[in-house]
Amino acid sequence: MADLPKVGEHVTVLPPYEQDVYILAFQHYATVSRRVDDGYMIRLADVWPPNEEFGPFPPERLAHGWRDNAGRWRA
């Protein structure tokens, strides 16, 4: 079984983004806020309103850490 994300962990939301909320097309870096039946809810930094959750996302769309599509760590 794959190493599943944990609440509070920093993750990168992976594509496809076409059916996600518009902000995810620009901000892929998030924090896991909670586990739900359909996957994981996430929070983005610096959005309005604050503490808004997005999701649910299946675990295969969440990569551990904040990395770009080439696998480099975000600066």
C-alpha positions as a Markdown table, in Angstrom:
| # | Residue | x | y | z |
|---|---|---|---|---|
| 1 | Met | 0.0 | 0.0 | 0.0 |
| 2 | Ala | 1.3 | 3.5 | -0.9 |
| 3 | Asp | 2.3 | 6.0 | 1.8 |
| 4 | Leu | -0.9 | 8.0 | 2.2 |
| 5 | Pro | -0.9 | 11.7 | 3.0 |
| 6 | Lys | -1.4 | 12.7 | 6.6 |
| 7 | Val | -3.4 | 15.6 | 8.0 |
| 8 | Gly | -1.1 | 18.7 | 8.2 |
| 9 | Glu | 1.2 | 17.4 | 5.6 |
| 10 | His | 2.4 | 19.7 | 2.7 |
| 11 | Val | 1.4 | 18.2 | -0.7 |
| 12 | Thr | 1.5 | 19.1 | -4.3 |
| 13 | Val | -1.8 | 18.6 | -6.2 |
| 14 | Leu | -1.2 | 16.8 | -9.4 |
| 15 | Pro | -3.0 | 17.3 | -12.8 |
| 16 | Pro | -5.5 | 17.2 | -14.4 |
| 17 | Tyr | -6.8 | 20.5 | -13.2 |
| 18 | Glu | -9.6 | 21.0 | -15.8 |
| 19 | Gln | -12.4 | 20.1 | -13.3 |
| 20 | Asp | -10.8 | 21.7 | -10.2 |
| 21 | Val | -11.5 | 25.1 | -8.8 |
| 22 | Tyr | -9.8 | 27.8 | -10.9 |
| 23 | Ile | -7.2 | 28.7 | -8.2 |
| 24 | Leu | -5.7 | 25.2 | -8.5 |
| 25 | Ala | -4.5 | 26.0 | -12.0 |
| 26 | Phe | -2.1 | 28.5 | -10.4 |
| 27 | Gln | -1.5 | 27.2 | -6.9 |
| 28 | His | -0.7 | 23.5 | -6.6 |
| 29 | Tyr | 0.9 | 23.6 | -3.2 |
| 30 | Ala | -1.4 | 22.8 | -0.3 |
| 31 | Thr | -1.8 | 21.4 | 3.2 |
| 32 | Val | -3.9 | 18.3 | 3.9 |
| 33 | Ser | -6.7 | 19.5 | 6.2 |
| 34 | Arg | -8.6 | 16.3 | 6.8 |
| 35 | Arg | -9.5 | 12.8 | 5.5 |
| 36 | Val | -13.0 | 12.2 | 4.1 |
| 37 | Asp | -14.7 | 9.1 | 2.6 |
| 38 | Asp | -13.8 | 10.2 | -1.0 |
| 39 | Gly | -10.2 | 11.2 | -0.3 |
| 40 | Tyr | -8.6 | 14.3 | 1.2 |
| 41 | Met | -9.6 | 17.9 | 1.7 |
| 42 | Ile | -6.8 | 20.5 | 1.3 |
| 43 | Arg | -6.2 | 24.1 | 2.2 |
| 44 | Leu | -4.2 | 26.6 | 0.1 |
| 45 | Ala | -2.1 | 29.3 | 1.6 |
| 46 | Asp | -3.0 | 32.9 | 1.2 |
| 47 | Val | -6.5 | 32.6 | -0.3 |
| 48 | Trp | -9.6 | 34.5 | 0.5 |
| 49 | Pro | -11.7 | 33.5 | 2.4 |
| 50 | Pro | -9.1 | 32.1 | 4.7 |
| 51 | Asn | -9.4 | 28.4 | 5.8 |
| 52 | Glu | -11.5 | 27.5 | 2.8 |
| 53 | Glu | -11.2 | 23.8 | 2.0 |
| 54 | Phe | -11.0 | 22.3 | -1.5 |
| 55 | Gly | -11.6 | 18.7 | -2.6 |
| 56 | Pro | -12.0 | 15.9 | -2.0 |
| 57 | Phe | -8.9 | 14.7 | -3.9 |
| 58 | Pro | -8.0 | 11.0 | -4.3 |
| 59 | Pro | -4.6 | 10.1 | -2.8 |
| 60 | Glu | -3.0 | 9.5 | -6.2 |
| 61 | Arg | -3.5 | 13.3 | -7.0 |
| 62 | Leu | -1.5 | 14.3 | -4.0 |
| 63 | Ala | 2.3 | 14.1 | -4.1 |
| 64 | His | 4.2 | 14.4 | -0.8 |
| 65 | Gly | 6.0 | 17.7 | -0.3 |
| 66 | Trp | 5.9 | 20.9 | -2.4 |
| 67 | Arg | 7.5 | 19.9 | -5.8 |
| 68 | Asp | 7.0 | 21.1 | -9.3 |
| 69 | Asn | 6.1 | 18.8 | -12.3 |
| 70 | Ala | 9.8 | 18.1 | -12.9 |
| 71 | Gly | 10.2 | 16.8 | -9.3 |
| 72 | Arg | 12.2 | 19.8 | -8.0 |
| 73 | Trp | 11.5 | 21.2 | -4.6 |
| 74 | Arg | 9.7 | 24.5 | -4.5 |
| 75 | Ala | 12.0 | 27.3 | -3.5 |
